[in-house]
Amino acid sequence: MAAAHQPLPPSGEQIELVAAEHRAVVVEVGGALRELQLGGRALLDGYSEREMCTGARGQPLLPWPNRLRDGSYRFGGEPHRLALSEPERGNAIHGLVRWVNWTVAERTPERVVMSHRLHPQPGYPFALALRIEYQLAASGLTVTTTATNVGQQRCPYGAGAHPYLTAGAETIDDCTLTVPAASRLETDERGIPTATAPVSGTAYDFRRPRRVGSERLDTCYCELLRDDDARARVILQAPGGRVVTLWADQSYPYLMVFTGDTLPATQRRRGLAVEPMTCPPNAFASGDGVRVLEPGESLAGSWGIGGE
C-alpha cells in the first residue's frame, strides 16, 4: 500500500526554535522568519504553515533591499538590467532570494543557520555565499546575515529584512510607536528617493513615543539615533502595555517603516513592518550606502526582536 501523501507546506521545511519562553519558526523558502512568539504571544504578524508568504513577511532582502528604479544600474562601467519584480511601479524590488530554497547548514534547539549560494544571473552576474543565523535566547531573537563574495570579480551588495511587528492589538492604530530617526527620505510616486528631509515638526517624527493613529507610513528613516550599545531601537506598544522592540546594529543605517496600507484588506495595518537596511531604496543606481565586496570578502550585520 502506498504511503499517505503528506502535503508540502507552501514555505517548505519548517524549523522550530525554542529558548526560555520564546518560540520561532524559520522556513526553507527564502530562509525566512515565519513566526516569533513570547510565552505564546505573537511578536510577529507572520503567516500560518498552510499559507504562502504575502507582503514579504519575514523575508530576507538580498543582495539589495527595497526598490531599484527600472531595474537598472551600472557597476564597474557596465550596465545591468534586472527583472521588474514590482511591474506596477516599474521597479525591481527586494533582491533575488526571497522565493528560492535555502538549506539548513547548522542546527541546535535554539539556533539555526540557513545558507544559500546565489549564482551569477542576468542583471546580477556575481556570486555570493549567503548565511542567515537565527539565535533564540531569553532576551529574544538575534538575526545575523553574512554575505561572502565567492566570485571572481568585485560585486555590489546590500541587505535588508522585512519583519512585521505586532504588540497584540487588532490594528496598529492605537499602538504607541517610537522610531529613533532625525531624518527621512522623500520619495516619488514609484517609491524612489528624491531628497532627505528632517522629521522635526512633521507627522513623520516618532522620536518621542506617540500613537500611530491614521498615519500612513511607507517611509525610509535615516540619521538613526543609537543607544549606548550602538543599537537603534524601534518600539511598538499596545494600549494594554505589551511591548515589542526591533533593534539594529551599526551595519543598518536605514529603517523602512511600513503601516501596510497597500496590503490586502484582511492584512492592512494588522502589523507594522520595520525593515533594517544597509542601504536606501534605489541604492544600486545612486550608489548611496552600497557595499562593494572584493573576491573573498565577507560582510555581516545583526538585528533582532524582543518583547515584554
Beta strands, then each sheet from edge to edge (+ up, - down):
strand 1: 14-19
strand 2: 22-27
strand 3: 33-38
strand 4: 41-42
strand 5: 60-61
strand 6: 67-69
strand 7: 72-75
strand 8: 78-81
strand 9: 91-93
strand 10: 103-108
strand 11: 111-118
strand 12: 128-137
strand 13: 140-149
strand 14: 155-157
strand 15: 160-161
strand 16: 164-165
strand 17: 176-178
strand 18: 181-187
strand 19: 193-198
strand 20: 210-211
strand 21: 218-224
strand 22: 232-237
strand 23: 243-248
strand 24: 254-258
strand 25: 272-277
strand 26: 291-293
strand 27: 298-307
sheet 1: 1+ 2- 3+ 4-
sheet 2: 5+ 15-
sheet 3: 6+ 9-
sheet 4: 7+ 8-
sheet 5: 10+ 11- 12+ 13- 27+ 23- 22+ 17- 20+
sheet 6: 14+ 26-
sheet 7: 16+ 25- 24+ 21- 18+ 19-
end
